[in-house]
Amino acid sequence: MFGGLSSRFWMLRKHINLMEPEELKKLPFYSWNCLTLCLPQKDVDLVIKDEKDMEKVMKYLVYQLKTVDG
């Protein structure tokens, strides 16, 4: 899953919605920095802040999963 869609990130979203505007500027990451790998045994939540690194990870996953549409 790409973006803050997993339950871990949704719990953080509830906290974020209660924050003051000046606190929002200090957030450690944004939803587009989030990636969840859904494995058979568990989910692995990753935060990749650098856009180029996220692009590399996404391209690698699409290549390894042998998919065209992601």
C-alpha positions in Angstrom: 0.0 0.0 0.0 1.3 3.4 -0.9 0.5 6.3 1.4 -0.7 6.3 5.0 -3.4 3.7 4.5 -2.5 1.0 7.1 -3.9 1.0 10.6 -0.6 2.2 12.1 -0.7 5.3 10.0 -4.4 5.8 10.6 -3.8 5.9 14.3 -1.2 8.6 13.7 -3.8 10.5 11.6 -6.2 10.7 14.5 -3.4 12.3 16.6 -2.5 14.7 13.7 -6.1 15.9 13.4 -6.0 17.1 17.0 -2.7 19.1 16.6 -2.5 22.9 16.5 -1.4 24.4 13.1 2.0 25.4 14.4 2.6 21.8 15.5 1.8 20.5 12.1 4.9 22.2 10.7 7.0 19.9 12.9 5.7 16.6 11.6 8.4 14.0 11.0 6.8 12.7 7.8 3.8 13.0 5.5 1.4 10.3 4.2 3.2 10.2 0.8 6.4 9.1 2.6 4.6 6.0 3.8 4.7 2.5 2.3 3.3 -0.7 3.7 4.4 -4.1 2.5 1.7 -6.6 3.1 3.4 -9.9 3.7 1.7 -13.3 4.6 2.9 -13.2 8.2 2.7 -9.5 9.0 2.7 -5.9 7.5 5.9 -3.9 7.3 5.4 -0.2 7.6 8.2 2.0 6.0 8.7 5.7 6.0 10.9 6.9 3.1 11.4 10.7 3.3 13.5 11.2 0.1 11.3 11.2 -3.0 14.0 9.7 -5.2 14.6 6.9 -2.8 10.8 6.2 -2.7 10.7 6.2 -6.5 13.6 3.6 -6.6 11.8 1.4 -4.1 8.6 1.6 -6.0 10.3 0.8 -9.3 12.1 -2.1 -7.8 8.9 -3.6 -6.4 7.0 -3.2 -9.7 9.9 -4.9 -11.5 10.2 -7.7 -9.0 6.5 -8.3 -8.9 6.5 -8.4 -12.7 3.6 -6.1 -12.9 2.8 -3.2 -15.3 0.0 -1.4 -13.5 1.5 -1.7 -10.0 
